[in-house]
Amino acid sequence: MSQRILIVEDEAEIADYLRRGLVFEGFAAEVAGDGLAALAAARERPPDVVVLDLMLPGIDGMEVAQRLRAASHVPIIMLTARDAVADRVAGLEAGADDYLVKPFAFEELLARIRVQLRRHQAQDSGEVLRYGPLSLDLVAHDVRLGATRVIFTAKEFELLELFLRHPRQVLTRDLLYERIWGYDFGGESNVIEVYIRALRQKLEAAGAPRLIHTIRGVGYVLRDEA
């Protein structure tokens, strides 16, 4: 069965271009022209990925993303003409998994759709990642430090997953931007520092030793010694 892509886009020419391209690539593509239609389509015919425009008539893409995320873990790729860092961060915090600024090449969107599908399939595999006392269950979306459950947001969980897949390996800032946010924020953003701080606070809340260390001028590493 073909994987289903829901395109939420009110500009008919763009929506038809994306639909035809995705069908040609072997996907089953459906178009919704506004937020309410998108939510109804997602409820009645659950998609494997949602490609969501930010500017929509009625309820906007931010609210659609929030409602979709509240109901499921479907991957969401947000499309927008806004390229300010604050707008990108707002979209990700609303529940988007990736963010693509218009205009974009269809090949780039296709690559990002395939990345999200691979991630989602890995999460459905029942895999549990472990490092020392830390475990991360991809299906249950559950993180444990020893016997203690630690609650993370979706993006924090994704970042921690990346560290657990590469223990004792230094992950550069550029790699973190590319793998977690899917694009380059540039030097104007401290989003990585904000998320690393949140991970540390939660992991060290009960007095546990530091697991995520800073390699000054390079990036960060998951290891059990400074």
Helices and strands as residue ranges (DSSP letters): E 4-8, H 12-24, E 28-32, H 35-44, E 49-53, H 61-71, E 76-80, H 85-93, E 98-101, H 106-123, E 128-131, E 134-137, E 142-145, E 148-150, H 154-165, E 171-172, H 173-176, I 177-181, H 191-203, E 212-215, E 219-222
